[in-house]
């Protein structure tokens, strides 16, 4: 790891000063649940229809963020941002974030991915805390949406710990066994109170089945299996807000805004 946070800088983890900003993490028990689509649709909904300034982070090992961004977008990569962030001599001299982010057509910002693996997954707990704090303390964002996929590494667990809300995306007919093991690890690592900030989002649902799945989590939203809500235009993935899927994403954003999840 290039950035040995404490050793090189002597800094300790700092709290987020921008306490008005909300952190919402999307996770899944396994791949193929549609976690990234749900997270991006949620971020776009917050930006387009609720006027929120959104920063989107991906913890996918190989990011798919740029599939939603205009081809040819240019910015410095997140690896450069991390280098300057962790090697700054002065706590107040953080790099200008605008030089390292790209914006989709719905004004959702995200960091330009670096080549190869996602460096955020290499950060320690303290480094991830410092990174999130630095991004939110620019004061430019109302909400940070994090696509944690099925990641249970140190950086992802830090995101769960800092999150206001955690949406566990699962497929309609998935067995509850893996979800139970997933949640067991959560409660063992972070305590049972973390479940108070978590809710289940069922994807590929055929009907509104919010009461069908039992377990430790409450289901707050069922996203339909609706291929018509997705398209590719000029090489960019689009999620139609007026489609059945988009309408359910709107329901999910209302749950988060009204603090129904927690």
Buried (B, 14 or more C-beta within 10 A) or exposed (E): EEBEBEEEBEBEBEEBEBEEBBBBBBBBBBEEBBBBBBBBBBBBBBBBBBEBBBBBBBBBEEBBBBBBBEEEEEBBBBBBBBBBBBEBEEEEEBBEBEEBBBBBEBBBBBBBBBEEEBBBBBBBBBBBBBBBBBBBBBEBBBBBBBBBBBBBBBBBBBBBBBBBBBBBBBBBEBEBEBBEEBBEEBEEEBEEEBBEBBBBBBBBBEEBEBEEBEEBBBBBBBBBBBEEBBEEEEEBBBBBBEBBBBBBBBBBBBBBEEEEBE
